[in-house]
């Protein structure tokens, strides 16, 4: 089985930073990991205090995201 990193190692200029659409995809935003919930099409992660945090795809685009964790 291939992971998202193996099939899409980096965002390319042509995709114009399009978010992945495969359920259970993982992206990083502002130092936190977010997982795409397939049945609700929302990104779920944890805030700075460890509380559950859900955001929409549009909000994720505004915040900025990457496939890899940044320092």
C-alpha positions in Angstrom: 0.0 0.0 0.0 1.3 3.4 -0.9 1.0 6.4 1.4 0.0 9.9 0.3 3.7 11.0 0.5 4.7 8.2 -1.9 2.0 9.0 -4.4 2.2 12.8 -4.1 5.6 13.7 -2.5 5.2 17.4 -3.0 2.8 20.0 -4.1 3.5 21.1 -7.7 2.8 24.4 -9.3 0.2 23.0 -11.6 -2.0 21.8 -8.8 -2.1 25.3 -7.4 -1.9 23.8 -3.9 -5.1 21.8 -4.1 -5.9 19.9 -0.9 -6.0 16.1 -1.2 -9.5 14.6 -1.4 -8.8 11.0 -0.3 -10.3 10.2 3.1 -7.8 9.9 5.9 -5.3 12.1 4.1 -2.9 14.0 6.5 -1.7 17.5 6.0 0.1 20.0 8.4 -1.0 23.5 9.1 0.5 25.9 11.7 2.4 23.0 13.3 -0.6 20.7 13.7 -1.6 17.6 11.8 -5.0 17.4 10.3 -6.8 14.4 8.9 -9.6 14.6 6.3 -12.8 13.0 7.5 -14.3 11.4 4.4 -18.0 11.4 5.4 -18.1 15.0 6.4 -15.4 16.5 4.2 -13.8 18.4 7.0 -10.3 18.5 8.4 -9.9 17.4 12.0 -6.9 18.0 14.3 -6.1 19.3 17.7 -5.5 22.8 18.9 -2.6 24.1 21.1 -4.3 22.7 24.2 -5.0 19.3 22.7 -8.7 19.9 22.2 -10.4 18.6 19.0 -10.5 21.2 16.2 -12.4 20.8 12.9 -12.1 23.2 10.0 -13.4 23.3 6.4 -11.3 22.9 3.3 -11.7 26.6 2.5 -10.3 27.5 6.0 -7.5 25.1 5.5 -6.6 26.8 2.2 -6.6 30.2 3.9 -4.4 29.0 6.8 -1.9 27.4 4.5 -0.8 23.7 4.6 1.8 21.2 3.6 2.3 17.5 3.3 5.3 17.6 5.7 5.7 19.1 9.2 7.8 22.3 9.3 9.8 23.5 12.3 
